[in-house]
Amino acid sequence: MADQEPGVVVAEVQEENSTQRARQADKHVGMRIRERRLMLGLSQQQLASMIGVTYQQAHKYERGLNRISAGRLFEIAMVLAVPVSWFFEGLDEEGSAQPLGVRQRMCLELARNFAMIDNERHQDALSQMARALAAQSQGRTLDD
């Protein structure tokens, strides 16, 4: 490196930073895929089947180990019923993911557990209870 021109060294550093940001973005997108899959109560195997890949490939997508093509990400977004942009929410300009807050984790866990309840009457009762508690917190009645 000592005999390289300064412009070449700067270009190499920029390329390395770009590669690092891309890896962080891949991990973030994978984390968001996993988050949405869990919200919907799907297993990795089910997601893999729905998008036409192996379980191992779906696992690698979620871990950010394999890059996801634009077409595949579009397909995943369709299956998970979210816009493609949803996968990039929380990603800053440096390619770093913003950490999940305690409240976000609780919401994710609540959604995952709700999706795992297979009795529709129980789901409806839980939904009504949440609505009533929210209304009470807002100082209003359910009829408002």
C-alpha positions as protocol buffer text, in pm:
chain_id: "A"
residue {
  index: 1
  type: MET
  ca { x: 0 y: 0 z: 0 }
}
residue {
  index: 2
  type: ALA
  ca { x: 293 y: 233 z: 59 }
}
residue {
  index: 3
  type: ASP
  ca { x: 367 y: 266 z: -313 }
}
residue {
  index: 4
  type: GLN
  ca { x: -1 y: 313 z: -413 }
}
residue {
  index: 5
  type: GLU
  ca { x: -137 y: 650 z: -508 }
}
residue {
  index: 6
  type: PRO
  ca { x: -360 y: 818 z: -245 }
}
residue {
  index: 7
  type: GLY
  ca { x: -664 y: 806 z: -476 }
}
residue {
  index: 8
  type: VAL
  ca { x: -637 y: 428 z: -504 }
}
residue {
  index: 9
  type: VAL
  ca { x: -624 y: 385 z: -125 }
}
residue {
  index: 10
  type: VAL
  ca { x: -930 y: 611 z: -82 }
}
residue {
  index: 11
  type: ALA
  ca { x: -1121 y: 411 z: -346 }
}
residue {
  index: 12
  type: GLU
  ca { x: -1037 y: 85 z: -166 }
}
residue {
  index: 13
  type: VAL
  ca { x: -1155 y: 224 z: 168 }
}
residue {
  index: 14
  type: GLN
  ca { x: -1477 y: 352 z: 8 }
}
residue {
  index: 15
  type: GLU
  ca { x: -1539 y: 11 z: -151 }
}
residue {
  index: 16
  type: GLU
  ca { x: -1480 y: -162 z: 183 }
}
residue {
  index: 17
  type: ASN
  ca { x: -1724 y: 77 z: 357 }
}
residue {
  index: 18
  type: SER
  ca { x: -1980 y: 18 z: 82 }
}
residue {
  index: 19
  type: THR
  ca { x: -1946 y: -359 z: 119 }
}
residue {
  index: 20
  type: GLN
  ca { x: -1987 y: -332 z: 496 }
}
residue {
  index: 21
  type: ARG
  ca { x: -2303 y: -118 z: 457 }
}
residue {
  index: 22
  type: ALA
  ca { x: -2444 y: -371 z: 210 }
}
residue {
  index: 23
  type: ARG
  ca { x: -2382 y: -658 z: 455 }
}
residue {
  index: 24
  type: GLN
  ca { x: -2554 y: -463 z: 733 }
}
residue {
  index: 25
  type: ALA
  ca { x: -2847 y: -390 z: 502 }
}
residue {
  index: 26
  type: ASP
  ca { x: -2872 y: -760 z: 409 }
}
residue {
  index: 27
  type: LYS
  ca { x: -2885 y: -852 z: 778 }
}
residue {
  index: 28
  type: HIS
  ca { x: -3145 y: -585 z: 848 }
}
residue {
  index: 29
  type: VAL
  ca { x: -3368 y: -701 z: 562 }
}
residue {
  index: 30
  type: GLY
  ca { x: -3332 y: -1061 z: 681 }
}
residue {
  index: 31
  type: MET
  ca { x: -3426 y: -959 z: 1034 }
}
residue {
  index: 32
  type: ARG
  ca { x: -3735 y: -779 z: 902 }
}
residue {
  index: 33
  type: ILE
  ca { x: -3835 y: -1087 z: 699 }
}
residue {
  index: 34
  type: ARG
  ca { x: -3807 y: -1299 z: 1013 }
}
residue {
  index: 35
  type: GLU
  ca { x: -4000 y: -1041 z: 1215 }
}
residue {
  index: 36
  type: ARG
  ca { x: -4288 y: -1033 z: 965 }
}
residue {
  index: 37
  type: ARG
  ca { x: -4289 y: -1414 z: 927 }
}
residue {
  index: 38
  type: LEU
  ca { x: -4322 y: -1451 z: 1304 }
}
residue {
  index: 39
  type: MET
  ca { x: -4596 y: -1187 z: 1316 }
}
residue {
  index: 40
  type: LEU
  ca { x: -4793 y: -1398 z: 1072 }
}
residue {
  index: 41
  type: GLY
  ca { x: -4722 y: -1719 z: 1264 }
}
residue {
  index: 42
  type: LEU
  ca { x: -4540 y: -1885 z: 973 }
}
residue {
  index: 43
  type: SER
  ca { x: -4253 y: -2130 z: 1006 }
}
residue {
  index: 44
  type: GLN
  ca { x: -3939 y: -2093 z: 795 }
}
residue {
  index: 45
  type: GLN
  ca { x: -4047 y: -2406 z: 608 }
}
residue {
  index: 46
  type: GLN
  ca { x: -4385 y: -2252 z: 525 }
}
residue {
  index: 47
  type: LEU
  ca { x: -4227 y: -1929 z: 404 }
}
residue {
  index: 48
  type: ALA
  ca { x: -3974 y: -2121 z: 196 }
}
residue {
  index: 49
  type: SER
  ca { x: -4251 y: -2321 z: 33 }
}
residue {
  index: 50
  type: MET
  ca { x: -4453 y: -2007 z: -39 }
}
residue {
  index: 51
  type: ILE
  ca { x: -4161 y: -1835 z: -215 }
}
residue {
  index: 52
  type: GLY
  ca { x: -4030 y: -2147 z: -388 }
}
residue {
  index: 53
  type: VAL
  ca { x: -3697 y: -2194 z: -213 }
}
residue {
  index: 54
  type: THR
  ca { x: -3554 y: -2451 z: 25 }
}
residue {
  index: 55
  type: TYR
  ca { x: -3577 y: -2416 z: 401 }
}
residue {
  index: 56
  type: GLN
  ca { x: -3200 y: -2367 z: 409 }
}
residue {
  index: 57
  type: GLN
  ca { x: -3221 y: -2080 z: 161 }
}
residue {
  index: 58
  type: ALA
  ca { x: -3498 y: -1908 z: 360 }
}
residue {
  index: 59
  type: HIS
  ca { x: -3282 y: -1948 z: 671 }
}
residue {
  index: 60
  type: LYS
  ca { x: -2986 y: -1786 z: 495 }
}
residue {
  index: 61
  type: TYR
  ca { x: -3206 y: -1497 z: 379 }
}
residue {
  index: 62
  type: GLU
  ca { x: -3322 y: -1435 z: 734 }
}
residue {
  index: 63
  type: ARG
  ca { x: -2968 y: -1442 z: 870 }
}
residue {
  index: 64
  type: GLY
  ca { x: -2849 y: -1205 z: 598 }
}
residue {
  index: 65
  type: LEU
  ca { x: -2597 y: -1462 z: 477 }
}
residue {
  index: 66
  type: ASN
  ca { x: -2730 y: -1468 z: 121 }
}
residue {
  index: 67
  type: ARG
  ca { x: -2829 y: -1163 z: -78 }
}
residue {
  index: 68
  type: ILE
  ca { x: -3189 y: -1139 z: -192 }
}
residue {
  index: 69
  type: SER
  ca { x: -3251 y: -1032 z: -549 }
}
residue {
  index: 70
  type: ALA
  ca { x: -3501 y: -755 z: -618 }
}
residue {
  index: 71
  type: GLY
  ca { x: -3743 y: -1003 z: -775 }
}
residue {
  index: 72
  type: ARG
  ca { x: -3722 y: -1242 z: -481 }
}
residue {
  index: 73
  type: LEU
  ca { x: -3767 y: -957 z: -230 }
}
residue {
  index: 74
  type: PHE
  ca { x: -4075 y: -845 z: -423 }
}
residue {
  index: 75
  type: GLU
  ca { x: -4210 y: -1201 z: -405 }
}
residue {
  index: 76
  type: ILE
  ca { x: -4140 y: -1220 z: -30 }
}
residue {
  index: 77
  type: ALA
  ca { x: -4316 y: -887 z: 19 }
}
residue {
  index: 78
  type: MET
  ca { x: -4622 y: -1017 z: -168 }
}
residue {
  index: 79
  type: VAL
  ca { x: -4633 y: -1336 z: 39 }
}
residue {
  index: 80
  type: LEU
  ca { x: -4589 y: -1146 z: 367 }
}
residue {
  index: 81
  type: ALA
  ca { x: -4839 y: -877 z: 259 }
}
residue {
  index: 82
  type: VAL
  ca { x: -4613 y: -576 z: 309 }
}
residue {
  index: 83
  type: PRO
  ca { x: -4463 y: -323 z: 67 }
}
residue {
  index: 84
  type: VAL
  ca { x: -4097 y: -382 z: -27 }
}
residue {
  index: 85
  type: SER
  ca { x: -4005 y: -61 z: 155 }
}
residue {
  index: 86
  type: TRP
  ca { x: -4121 y: -220 z: 483 }
}
residue {
  index: 87
  type: PHE
  ca { x: -3806 y: -434 z: 488 }
}
residue {
  index: 88
  type: PHE
  ca { x: -3586 y: -123 z: 491 }
}
residue {
  index: 89
  type: GLU
  ca { x: -3767 y: 65 z: 770 }
}
residue {
  index: 90
  type: GLY
  ca { x: -3534 y: 135 z: 1060 }
}
residue {
  index: 91
  type: LEU
  ca { x: -3222 y: 121 z: 843 }
}
residue {
  index: 92
  type: ASP
  ca { x: -3016 y: 439 z: 865 }
}
residue {
  index: 93
  type: GLU
  ca { x: -2795 y: 593 z: 595 }
}
residue {
  index: 94
  type: GLU
  ca { x: -2490 y: 413 z: 728 }
}
residue {
  index: 95
  type: GLY
  ca { x: -2660 y: 78 z: 673 }
}
residue {
  index: 96
  type: SER
  ca { x: -2699 y: 21 z: 1047 }
}
residue {
  index: 97
  type: ALA
  ca { x: -3020 y: -114 z: 1191 }
}
residue {
  index: 98
  type: GLN
  ca { x: -3185 y: 78 z: 1469 }
}
residue {
  index: 99
  type: PRO
  ca { x: -3224 y: -153 z: 1769 }
}
residue {
  index: 100
  type: LEU
  ca { x: -3571 y: -271 z: 1856 }
}
residue {
  index: 101
  type: GLY
  ca { x: -3715 y: -99 z: 2159 }
}
residue {
  index: 102
  type: VAL
  ca { x: -3877 y: -285 z: 2447 }
}
residue {
  index: 103
  type: ARG
  ca { x: -4220 y: -176 z: 2324 }
}
residue {
  index: 104
  type: GLN
  ca { x: -4150 y: -300 z: 1969 }
}
residue {
  index: 105
  type: ARG
  ca { x: -4036 y: -636 z: 2103 }
}
residue {
  index: 106
  type: MET
  ca { x: -4353 y: -664 z: 2311 }
}
residue {
  index: 107
  type: CYS
  ca { x: -4568 y: -582 z: 2007 }
}
residue {
  index: 108
  type: LEU
  ca { x: -4385 y: -843 z: 1800 }
}
residue {
  index: 109
  type: GLU
  ca { x: -4427 y: -1105 z: 2071 }
}
residue {
  index: 110
  type: LEU
  ca { x: -4795 y: -1014 z: 2110 }
}
residue {
  index: 111
  type: ALA
  ca { x: -4854 y: -1046 z: 1736 }
}
residue {
  index: 112
  type: ARG
  ca { x: -4669 y: -1378 z: 1721 }
}
residue {
  index: 113
  type: ASN
  ca { x: -4863 y: -1520 z: 2015 }
}
residue {
  index: 114
  type: PHE
  ca { x: -5194 y: -1391 z: 1879 }
}
residue {
  index: 115
  type: ALA
  ca { x: -5126 y: -1561 z: 1544 }
}
residue {
  index: 116
  type: MET
  ca { x: -5059 y: -1890 z: 1725 }
}
residue {
  index: 117
  type: ILE
  ca { x: -5406 y: -1893 z: 1886 }
}
residue {
  index: 118
  type: ASP
  ca { x: -5606 y: -2126 z: 1663 }
}
residue {
  index: 119
  type: ASN
  ca { x: -5945 y: -2063 z: 1825 }
}
residue {
  index: 120
  type: GLU
  ca { x: -6118 y: -1773 z: 1645 }
}
residue {
  index: 121
  type: ARG
  ca { x: -6342 y: -1699 z: 1942 }
}
residue {
  index: 122
  type: HIS
  ca { x: -6039 y: -1662 z: 2167 }
}
residue {
  index: 123
  type: GLN
  ca { x: -5871 y: -1434 z: 1912 }
}
residue {
  index: 124
  type: ASP
  ca { x: -6186 y: -1222 z: 1892 }
}
residue {
  index: 125
  type: ALA
  ca { x: -6215 y: -1202 z: 2272 }
}
residue {
  index: 126
  type: LEU
  ca { x: -5851 y: -1098 z: 2302 }
}
residue {
  index: 127
  type: SER
  ca { x: -5896 y: -837 z: 2030 }
}
residue {
  index: 128
  type: GLN
  ca { x: -6203 y: -693 z: 2204 }
}
residue {
  index: 129
  type: MET
  ca { x: -6018 y: -684 z: 2535 }
}
residue {
  index: 130
  type: ALA
  ca { x: -5727 y: -495 z: 2377 }
}
residue {
  index: 131
  type: ARG
  ca { x: -5970 y: -250 z: 2218 }
}
residue {
  index: 132
  type: ALA
  ca { x: -6145 y: -193 z: 2553 }
}
residue {
  index: 133
  type: LEU
  ca { x: -5816 y: -140 z: 2737 }
}
residue {
  index: 134
  type: ALA
  ca { x: -5696 y: 103 z: 2470 }
}
residue {
  index: 135
  type: ALA
  ca { x: -6023 y: 296 z: 2488 }
}
residue {
  index: 136
  type: GLN
  ca { x: -5999 y: 309 z: 2867 }
}
residue {
  index: 137
  type: SER
  ca { x: -5642 y: 440 z: 2843 }
}
residue {
  index: 138
  type: GLN
  ca { x: -5761 y: 712 z: 2609 }
}
residue {
  index: 139
  type: GLY
  ca { x: -6042 y: 808 z: 2845 }
}
residue {
  index: 140
  type: ARG
  ca { x: -6320 y: 710 z: 2608 }
}
residue {
  index: 141
  type: THR
  ca { x: -6575 y: 434 z: 2572 }
}
residue {
  index: 142
  type: LEU
  ca { x: -6595 y: 178 z: 2294 }
}
residue {
  index: 143
  type: ASP
  ca { x: -6900 y: 359 z: 2155 }
}
residue {
  index: 144
  type: ASP
  ca { x: -6704 y: 684 z: 2092 }
}
